[in-house]
Amino acid sequence: MNAKWDADATLVLGERTVPLLDRARVYACGITPYDVTHLGHAATFVWVDVLARALWQLGVDAEICRNVTDVDDVLDEAAARAGTDADWYAAVGQFQFDTDMANLKVRTPRHEPRAHSYIPHVVRLARHLVRSGHAYVAEGSVYFRGGDIPAVAGIDRTTALELNAEFGGQPDDPAKHDPLDVAIWQACGPDRVGWDSPWGRGRPGWHAECVAMASSVFGVGVDVHAGGADLTYPHHACHAAIAEALTGVRPYARSWLHVGVVTVDGEKMAKSSGNLVLISDLLADHAAAVVRMMILDRPWHRSWDYTPALLDTAAERLEALYSAAGRRTADTAAAEDELRTALRTDLNVSRALDIAIDSGGDAARTMVSVFGLG
């Protein structure tokens, strides 16, 4: 199924319709390299990989930028516990992540900016926001006025305060004018990794790092912003608000790929919960194609509960696709059109798999490639 210039290169994600020409700018929130890769992380990156492959079938080059947050309080704390340097700790974590992604057949993104290389960019960002009145300086830090962000994100203030505290936003910081204000530049002492700035020694805020990296790579906006659904607020909402304040261009993201959360017994997969399912462990006993099929054979936005039985179901589905790929078919034009429609309509992988298995032949073989199941 070769891409055609007369094919409809219109992508629908959620409630957003995105007409495209020959290029799609996709920013994917990457990892903080302080821990091993688990299924919850991997699900997002597999979906981004398939989005890029599907867009290629529509004649669109997906230019992926996946950042590395290697300046972060959690990373520093993990390195300190291990008795090693934060940069070294991050480098080891990045190597482990890259190995897991390669084994899972997730292709390397075209751009992979690392936060520690964008410190001057965050300083410039802070200066611009202060000059425009969107941010203010207090006690050596620079804060973005974030009180209106929850309403835009569709959540109430109480929930926003809880989420800010959960994600290290420090709503109790006494230097803030509003607890929901966002640190663009955070003052820090000599006991933390920091850099000199016009406001004193400090370090970039998490949301500001992503704005600096994404804006430096892509400019004023993106076609798709991808990440886990659990990051919708505060991270993605703050990223968009800061970027829009910087450029004056709205919306910052033409569409969002908020990938559903993976749970175990109903609880979000997280190190703090002790319920991690490691990619390295899954791949020790199952082919990468089976793990990918388990992740992909469902709506991308729907959260789901992991059980080992899902791997058996995925293996059966994969075998059906392989068997269909081995069949000969006389006419696949209609199936190819149906497949393109499924791919561009909310990235409907399950529908595309049904079509491919029913049609067989070239259609099935193409879906093996598009979904990275070979």
Protein Blocks (a to p, Z undefined) as FASTA:
>chain_A
ZZdfkbccddcehjbccddfkbccddddddddfbccdfklmmmmmmmmmmmmmmmmnopa
cdddddddfbcfklmmmmmmnopafklmmmmmmmmmmmmmmmnopacdfbdcdfklmmmm
mmmmmmmmmmnopacceehiacddfklmmmmnopafklmmmmmmmnonopmlmkbmbfkb
ccfbdcddfkbccdddfkbpcdddfklmmmmmmmmmnomadfbdcddfklmpmklmmmmm
mmmmmnopacfblbdcddddddeehiacdfklopaccfklmmmmpcfklmmmmmmnccfk
lccdddfklmmmmmmmmmmmmmmmmpccfblklmmmmmmmmmmnopiaklmmmmmmmngm
mllmmmmmmnopZZ
